[in-house]
């Protein structure tokens, strides 16, 4: 029983509610196009009944261009991020930008200074450290269940 208790305490000490998550980009231009297509299809549905298939050929598929990623906007000072630089992953806290170079330090070593050129950083793999509500909920439920089992075993 005592070994299980130690195992539970150690596992709670190692679990964190914070995870590194990629920031989701909102593309308002494609959202507007989709809404206009929905409106156009409702109008076209009535015209299809009247004119046949001529209205269906009016909506060609436009090619969507990827939005360029501005690394300097994503990596602002004092942010705790996980970046991929030339195939190697770093967990850093951003200090500042010096022209085209990122100056940062590792998360648990503020004395060590790292410098990366913005062309070395993979902009698609930048992840911010954020609070994860589902993980926090799981930890809370497990803690309450553990307390309930402990109280039940003490009463019995």
N, C-alpha and C positions, 0 to 999 in steps of 0.2 A: 504494500500500500504506500509506503514511504517513497519507494523508487518511482512509482507512478506519479505521485505528487510532485517530486522534483522534475520529472520529465515534462509535466504540464507547465510548471513554472518556467522552465527553460524555454519551452516552445513559445509561450506568450512573450518572453523577453526578445525572442528572435523575429517575431512577426511585426510588421509595420503596416500602418494604414496608408502610408504614402507609397505611390508607385510612379514610375516614369511612363508617361503617356504622350503620344503624338498629338499635337494640337490639330483639331479638325478645321480644314479651311472651308469657309463659306463662299460659294461662288454665286453671287447674286445675279450675274448675267445669265447663267444657265437656268437659274430658278425662274427668272422673268421669261425666258424663252419657253420653258415648260408650261408656265401659266398661260402664255399667249397661245401656245399650241393647243392646250386644253380648251380655251375659249374658241379657237378657230375650228377645232374638231366638232364642237357642239353646233356651230354655225354651219359647218360643212355637212354634218349629218342631215340637216334639213335640205340642203341643196343637193346632196347625193340622191335623195329620193326623187327630186325633180329633174336633175340633169344626168343622172347615171354616174359613171366612173370618171368623169372629167374633173370633178373636184378633188379626187384622190391624188391626182398627179400634180397638184399645186403645192404640196408640202415636200420639197426635197430635203434630204438629211444634210444639214450643214455640219462640216467638220468642226469639232471643238478643239481649240488649241489649249495646251496646258498653261496654267497661270505661272509666270516666273516667280520663284521663291526668293524673297529678299531676306537674306540671312541676317543682316544687321538689324532688321526690325524684329525678327524672332528672338535674337540673342541680345537682350537688353541687360544692363548692369544689375547685379544682385539676384539674377535668376539662377536657380539650381537646375541644370540641364544635363542630359546624357547625349553626347554628340559622337558621330562617327567621322574620324579623320584618317584618311588613307587606309581604310580597312580596320583600324583599331578604335575601340570604343573607350571614351573617357567620360567620367562623371565629374563635372566641373561646376564651379560657381563663377559666373561671368563678372569680370572686374570692369573692363572698359574696352573700347575700340580705339586703336591707334591707326588711323587712316584705313588700310585694308586688312589689318591684323587684329585678331581677337586676343586679348590678354585675359587669362583666367587662371584660377588655381584649383587643384583637386579638392574634392569635398572635405576630406579629413586631413588635409595638409595645407593650411593657408600660407605657409612660408614658401612653398614651391610655386614658381611662376611658370605658366605654360603660354606659349604664343603660337597661334595658328593663322595662316593666311586664309582669307575667306574662300579661295578656290579649293583649298584642301578639305574643307568641311562639306560633308554630304548634307545638303539642305532637306532632303526627304526623310532623313533618319534622325532629326532633332526631336528629342522628347523632353518635356518639362516634368518636373517632380510635382505631382498633384495629390491631393487627398482623395482616396478611393472610398466612396460611401459603401459599396457592396462588401468590401473587405472589412470595414469597420462594423457593419451589421453582423457579419459572420462571427467576428471576434466577440461581439456583445452577446450573441445568442449562445455561443460556446461557453462564455464566462458565466452567464446565468444558469445554464444547464449544469455546469460544474459546481456552482454554489448550491443548486438544488440537490444534486447527488450528495454533496458533502453534508448538507443539513439532514437529508434522509438517512444517511449512514450514521450520523451522530444520534439521531432520535431512536433509531433501531438499535 
